[in-house]
Amino acid sequence: FRSFGSSIDIEDTNEAPSLKLPKAELTIDEDASTDENVGKPMIGDDEDENDEIEYKIVDGKDADGRFKIDKSSGQIKVAKESAFDFEATDGKEHTIEIECTDNHPACGDGDDADGNACEVNTAGDGCVVTTGVCVFVEKTIIEAKIRVVDVNEKPTIANLDVDVSEDLAEKKTFAKLSVSDEDKDDDHTCKIIDGNENSAFALSSAGHEFSINNGTALDFEGGKG
């Protein structure tokens, strides 16, 4: 009777990294500045020891250049300000695609696992050359939705230039302010803050209409009004 031993070597296989969205919703104010953080960082992990994880936004999937990502931390950032408009038809939400890759040092220096010279793989997977060393690259891609938060913009008032007759009756309306606002359904209250000598004019706060408040203050010959 003869006994003998045997051994089985298990070769490591490069698993793709995992990638998750942060628990909190990704949001950004519509007046956000360049380089402002968008929520918390992405959560990437790899069970292969010594793998280096890198993040990127998939080419053409950056919401028309609105976003970028830190390749080391996975933090999404604003790429360009003034690119968000909550009131626009498609301005309330933007979708991007995040790619997480690992650089698995599984190949020899200049050779792949089979001893063959490895070549750059433009598809981003398989055995590729990185700084002269061949590595196996795996990737995971997920979609991230970013909600735009409405910010109250200032209303605008059109310039007004009118002539008023000095004998116009009191309470008579002679002009109206044109008020516009990007924020729909906003109500506006207006008032005169300067230049209304002797309270000559009145302005309705809600209707934005000018009227004569003190007719005696209008005297062209006397230099009033």
Number of C-alpha atoms within 10 A of each C-alpha: 2 3 4 4 4 4 5 5 5 6 6 8 10 21 16 18 24 18 21 17 17 13 11 8 14 18 17 21 16 22 18 20 16 15 15 17 20 21 17 16 19 21 16 20 17 19 11 17 9 11 21 15 21 18 25 20 23 16 11 10 15 19 16 12 14 18 25 23 22 15 16 11 14 23 19 24 21 20 18 16 15 11 18 23 19 19 15 9 8 10 16 16 17 18 14 21 17 24 20 27 26 27 22 23 20 19 21 16 17 18 20 21 15 9 11 11 16 21 14 13 12 8 7 13 15 17 25 25 20 13 9 10 17 26 28 23 23 19 19 16 18 15 15 17 14 19 19 21 18 17 14 12 11 10 13 11 12 9 7 9 6 6 7 12 10 16 12 14 13 15 14 14 17 14 16 14 16 12 13 14 15 15 15 8 7 10 9 13 10 15 11 13 6 6 10 12 12 14 15 18 22 20 19 16 13 11 12 18 17 19 21 23 18 16 18 15 19 21 13 11 8 8 8 13 19
